[in-house]
Amino acid sequence: MIPPAFDYARPGSIEEAVRALADGGEDAKVLAGGQSLLPLLRMRLAFPELVVDVGRVPGLSGVREDGDTLVIGAMTTHHDVIHDPLVRRHAGLLAAATATVADPAVRHRGTLGGSLAHADPAGDLPAVVLALDAELVAQGPGGRRVIPAREFFVDYLQSALAPDELLTEVRVPKADGWGFHYEKFHRVAQSWAIVGVAALVRRDDGHIAEARVALTNMGATPLRAHAAEEALAGAGDAEAVARAAQEAADGTHPAQDTSASPEYRAHLARVLTGRAVLTAAGMG
Ligand SMILES: Cc1cc2nc3c(=O)[nH]c(=O)nc-3n(C[C@H](O)[C@H](O)[C@H](O)COP(=O)(O)OP(=O)(O)OC[C@H]3O[C@@H](n4cnc5c(N)ncnc54)[C@H](O)[C@@H]3O)c2cc1C
């Protein structure tokens, strides 16, 4: 289908982009890789009056170190995240989960910032930044704002970004010494998760000292499985992990859709949490 008519701006700097968004108000939309926005436009599910294409704004892509933190530009493509040596060394969970997103064509265009700003609970990367305790940096007319990942995902397809804010970077604490795994259950390769589980595990003396578990597609937003995380502390074998994983669906409200019922999703969350944690802990 042909998208509705819209005005188009191609700013040359972050400041110009923010000004264009502020001028456009509620009716302006950022265009990053276009992998989610363009289908919405073509299906006439979004009607922005102004599209602000940030594809040529310098300083929005790439990965750098800032002490114990990795700073990843919002426009860094999935392909570049997967292959970046810093991400692979210090945030392997992000590289591994991004490798499960869609297909090579989508991964060459789609961006980390676009995936997070889109705030789709079925997207793989929102749960991953939640598990990594990342921070998201937004630039608006009033200046720069740092938003913890746990406050960023507000509702279905709704982030904490104001309409005139641009997501500029994602700050990921280095997860050195943590085991990790992203377990994605999907019907066919390269498709969306029916349920996904991002796990990070720190072991001490053969036992799990600390576990972080975040869930994809178990509610309107990505969720941390706090009850399972608490139950996992101290687990020393596969049986204890499986017991703790039974709590993975507590407090979740998964959707009913053509792929799965809420009950089936809850079952998947428990099974996949067990698998993800065992692999992350090197006990699998
Ligand atoms: C066939 C197909 C399969 C896919 N499969 C998966 C999958 O398995 N798992 C998965 O996680 N994703 C999947 N995706 C989505 C893909 O990861 C997209 O790249 C991603 O959701 C959006 O990134 P983008 O850069 O293309 O953003 P765009 O489509 O350009 O933008 C998406 C939204 O975010 C906003 N936005 C983008 N960047 C910014 C910014 N810097 N600041 C403020 N707002 C911003 C836009 O205004 C828009 O509302 C799939 C997409 C396709 C087309």
The ligand as a Tripos MOL2 file, in Angstrom:
@<TRIPOS>MOLECULE
LIG
   53    58     1     0     0
SMALL
NO_CHARGES

@<TRIPOS>ATOM
      1 C1         10.3140   -8.7780    8.6060 C.3       1 LIG1
      2 C2         10.7110   -8.2010    9.9450 C.ar      1 LIG1
      3 C3         10.9980   -9.0820   10.9720 C.ar      1 LIG1
      4 C4         11.3730   -8.5680   12.2360 C.ar      1 LIG1
      5 N1         11.6720   -9.4550   13.2160 N.ar      1 LIG1
      6 C5         12.0760   -8.9940   14.4130 C.ar      1 LIG1
      7 C6         12.4300   -9.8930   15.4590 C.ar      1 LIG1
      8 O1         12.4210  -11.1230   15.3180 O.2       1 LIG1
      9 N2         12.8090   -9.3770   16.6650 N.ar      1 LIG1
     10 C7         12.8690   -8.0180   16.8650 C.ar      1 LIG1
     11 O2         13.2430   -7.5930   17.9630 O.2       1 LIG1
     12 N3         12.5690   -7.1470   15.8830 N.ar      1 LIG1
     13 C8         12.1760   -7.5980   14.6710 C.ar      1 LIG1
     14 N4         11.8600   -6.7020   13.6790 N.ar      1 LIG1
     15 C9         11.9210   -5.2530   13.9590 C.3       1 LIG1
     16 C10        13.3220   -4.7240   13.6840 C.3       1 LIG1
     17 O3         14.1640   -5.1040   14.7570 O.3       1 LIG1
     18 C11        13.3280   -3.1910   13.5490 C.3       1 LIG1
     19 O4         14.5730   -2.8290   13.1110 O.3       1 LIG1
     20 C12        13.0880   -2.3860   14.7890 C.3       1 LIG1
     21 O5         11.9130   -2.7450   15.4500 O.3       1 LIG1
     22 C13        12.9600   -0.8900   14.4990 C.3       1 LIG1
     23 O6         14.1770   -0.3480   14.2270 O.3       1 LIG1
     24 P1         14.3320    0.7410   13.0750 P.3       1 LIG1
     25 O7         15.6820    1.3260   13.2220 O.co2     1 LIG1
     26 O8         13.9960    0.1310   11.7890 O.co2     1 LIG1
     27 O9         13.2600    1.8460   13.5170 O.3       1 LIG1
     28 P2         12.1340    2.6070   12.6870 P.3       1 LIG1
     29 O10        11.2330    1.6460   12.0140 O.co2     1 LIG1
     30 O11        12.7370    3.6620   11.8520 O.co2     1 LIG1
     31 O12        11.3650    3.2960   13.9120 O.3       1 LIG1
     32 C14        10.5790    2.5420   14.8130 C.3       1 LIG1
     33 C15         9.9120    3.4840   15.8080 C.3       1 LIG1
     34 O13        10.8750    4.0290   16.7210 O.3       1 LIG1
     35 C16        10.9400    5.4570   16.5810 C.3       1 LIG1
     36 N5         12.3670    5.7960   16.6270 N.ar      1 LIG1
     37 C17        13.3510    5.1890   15.9320 C.ar      1 LIG1
     38 N6         14.5440    5.6770   16.2800 N.ar      1 LIG1
     39 C18        14.3150    6.6210   17.2040 C.ar      1 LIG1
     40 C19        15.1700    7.4820   17.9420 C.ar      1 LIG1
     41 N7         16.5010    7.4540   17.8120 N.pl3     1 LIG1
     42 N8         14.6050    8.3540   18.8210 N.ar      1 LIG1
     43 C20        13.2490    8.3930   18.9770 C.ar      1 LIG1
     44 N9         12.4000    7.5840   18.3100 N.ar      1 LIG1
     45 C21        12.9320    6.7130   17.4370 C.ar      1 LIG1
     46 C22        10.2700    5.7740   15.2510 C.3       1 LIG1
     47 O14         9.6970    7.0700   15.2640 O.3       1 LIG1
     48 C23         9.2200    4.6940   15.1680 C.3       1 LIG1
     49 O15         8.1000    5.0280   15.9540 O.3       1 LIG1
     50 C24        11.4770   -7.1680   12.4250 C.ar      1 LIG1
     51 C25        11.1880   -6.2830   11.3730 C.ar      1 LIG1
     52 C26        10.8130   -6.7960   10.1460 C.ar      1 LIG1
     53 C27        10.5250   -5.8260    9.0220 C.3       1 LIG1
@<TRIPOS>BOND
     1     1     2 1
     2     2     3 ar
     3     2    52 ar
     4     3     4 ar
     5     4     5 ar
     6     4    50 ar
     7     5     6 ar
     8     6     7 ar
     9     6    13 1
    10     7     8 2
    11     7     9 ar
    12     9    10 ar
    13    10    11 2
    14    10    12 ar
    15    12    13 ar
    16    13    14 ar
    17    14    15 1
    18    14    50 ar
    19    15    16 1
    20    16    17 1
    21    16    18 1
    22    18    19 1
    23    18    20 1
    24    20    21 1
    25    20    22 1
    26    22    23 1
    27    23    24 1
    28    24    25 2
    29    24    26 1
    30    24    27 1
    31    27    28 1
    32    28    29 2
    33    28    30 1
    34    28    31 1
    35    31    32 1
    36    32    33 1
    37    33    34 1
    38    33    48 1
    39    34    35 1
    40    35    36 1
    41    35    46 1
    42    36    37 ar
    43    36    45 ar
    44    37    38 ar
    45    38    39 ar
    46    39    40 ar
    47    39    45 ar
    48    40    41 1
    49    40    42 ar
    50    42    43 ar
    51    43    44 ar
    52    44    45 ar
    53    46    47 1
    54    46    48 1
    55    48    49 1
    56    50    51 ar
    57    51    52 ar
    58    52    53 1
@<TRIPOS>SUBSTRUCTURE
     1 LIG1         1 GROUP 0 **** ****
